[in-house]
């Protein structure tokens, strides 16, 4: 008998490939013995389970991927405080940029 990996459940007759990761856990592949705890806010983005998927993506909740599920799978979203959130609209970014440029121009005008 071989002892089960920490942070995993091992049903009878388990192999390294089919251990079940506990919730909030992640590993790179079904061949990896290293299981890490997903830390930080919204650690439930790592669902654990039996399926590694591609590069550990099977252990991530929908919308997340990558090491410890710290990347958003949609290019229109980014990670903030552990959650994937929508990117601000382009008009908001353009307005912010214009406001910044005007502030710099005014600051230069005041100092000269």
N, C-alpha and C positions, 0 to 999 in steps of 0.2 A: 504494500500500500504506500502511495505517495501522498504527502500532506497537501491539502488544497492551498492555493495561493491566497495570501491575505487580500482582503477587499473583494472576494469573489465567493460564489457558491459553486460547489462541485457535486452535481448529481452522480449517482452510482455509475461507475465505469467511465468517468470523465477523462478527457485528455486535455492538454493545454489548449487545443483548438476549440473546444466546446465548453469551457468553463463559463459561468454566468457572472458578469460583473455586477456588483451591487450598485444601487442608484448613486449618482454623483461621482462615478468612477469612469476612467478612460484608459485605454491602451492603444498603441499604434496598430497592432495587428493581432490576429489569432495566434501568432507564433511568439508574441512578446510575453515575457514573464513579469515585466515591469508594469504595474498598475498604479496610476496616479489619481489622487483625489483632486477633483475640479474645485478650485478655491475661488474666493471672491464672491461678489454679489451674483445672484442668480446661478448658483452652482448646479441647479437642476437642469441646466442646458445639457449636462452629461447624464444621459438616462441609464447608462450601464446596459445590462442585458447580454444576450448570447452572440449577437452578430457584430463582428468588427467592421464589416463593409470595406470600402476602399480607404486606406490610410486612417483607420479608426473612425471614419465618419458614421459608421453604423451605431456607434455608442452615443451619438449626438442627437439632440432633439431636432425636429424639423426646423430648417432655417439656419442651422449652425454646422460648422465643419472645422477640420484642422486640429492641431494639438490642443487638447483639453477643450475642444469645441469653442475656441476663442475667435473664430472667424465667422462672418456672416456669409451665407451661401448666395445671397442676392447682392449684386453690385450696387443696388440702389439703397442699401442699408449699411450701417456701420455700428460697431460695438460701443456702447456707452453704459457704464456701470453694470457690465455683465450681460446686457440685453442688446439684441439687434434692434435698432430704431431707424426710422426713415431718415434719409438725408434731407437737409433743408431744401426748399425749392430754389431753383437757380435765381429767380427774381430777388429772393431774400439775400443771397450771396452777392449779387450785383449791386444791390442797394447798400449793403455793408461796405463793399469795396469803394463805391462812389463817395460815401460818407467819410471813409478813411482818407481818401485822396483830398477831399475838400478840407478836412481838418488839418492835414499836412500843409496844404497851400496857405490856409489862414495862419497857421503857426509860423511859416516862413515869412509871410507878409508882415506879421506883427514884429518879428525879430529884426527886420531890416529897416 
